[in-house]
Amino acid sequence: MAAKRGGRLRGLHLRLVIACRSIGGGLVALLAMNPTIAASQDALTPTPTIGVTQLPPPDADAAGPGDDFVAHTPNFFQLMYEYRTAPGSGSVKGTIRTVTSDFAYLRADHTIYLAPQWQLALRADLPFLAKDPINSGNPNGDYLYGVGDADIQAALIHEFDARLTAGFGARLIAPTGGDGLGSGKWQIMPGAAVKYTLPEISSGSYIEPLVRYVVSFAGDPLTRNISNLQFAPTVNLGLPDRWFFTLYPSPDIRINYGDPVTGQTGRLFLPFNARIGRKITDNLALSLEVGVPIIKDYPVYDFKTEVRLGLKF
């Protein structure tokens, strides 16, 4: 029975990975389209004041919520595919090899309007993984397939005015991943962000520095303890014809205070991280993100690329 369940799970994950890779393969063609439903002046229209009952204009969050706390989106669904390589333990003690990971994420966001200028933003992530680590249960480094560590998040958001919004909250990560696919730890991740829109540049342009701290507090005592500070000095530019470009869309800048990982020589991981995308419609956006390390004393990854398909509803 366990073998049959494992076979069905691998089949489901493989279909998800294939589907997400197909999305990635069609990214360039979709981004290059000239949608007839959008007027060319949309990206240059100033953002109006957001009132009590008025929702933000379609371009106010052109990229859709990434890893931030303060995106103005009542309901949002994302399908994400990420390919990542990172150092891992080799078959001989003390050696290092490259571990390849394919992630397929299902993400759902929902915003509850509590009072004038106050919102509660909820999020849930369900990851599916294909990964080839070497460990006691997988000595040959074969690909493992299954569910990763799922999480839920809640953030309280306050809109000070039409340009300035701030939020703080926390994410709870559960050790739902199997051996070699998850951390084996319960984790809590409090965080905060401030968003300042830049309509004088273009509609959809903003800066949003984000900081959060993740720490493990329970779970398998034999697995690595997690404790690291994460940053994202996000800058988003709304471009003409529904394009957008984002520097540091993900909090990939890390300072590790927990147990060391394979290949670690210091505490800092500093990558170059950017995303480019396009709104296909007012409610549908597609983007491609790439990350490469500049300083990897704490090696989070050697290379990362991610495709996101987001739908507002």
Secondary structure, 3 states (H helix, E strand, C coil): CHHHHHHHHHHHHHHHHHHHHHHHHCHHHHHHCCCCCCCCCHHHCCCCCCCCCCCCCCCCCCCCCCCCCCCCCCEEEEEEEEEEEEEEECCCCCCEEEEEEEEEEEEEEEEEEEECCEEEEEEEEEEEEEECCCECCECCCCCEEEECCCEEEEEEEEECCCCEEEEEEEEEECCCCCCCCCCCEEEEEEEEEEEEECCCCCCCCEEEEEEEEEEEEEECCCCCCCEEEEEEEEEEEECHHHEEEEECCCCCEEEECCCCCCCCCCCEEEEEEEEEEEECCCCEEEEEEEEEEEEECCCCCCEEEEEEEEEEC
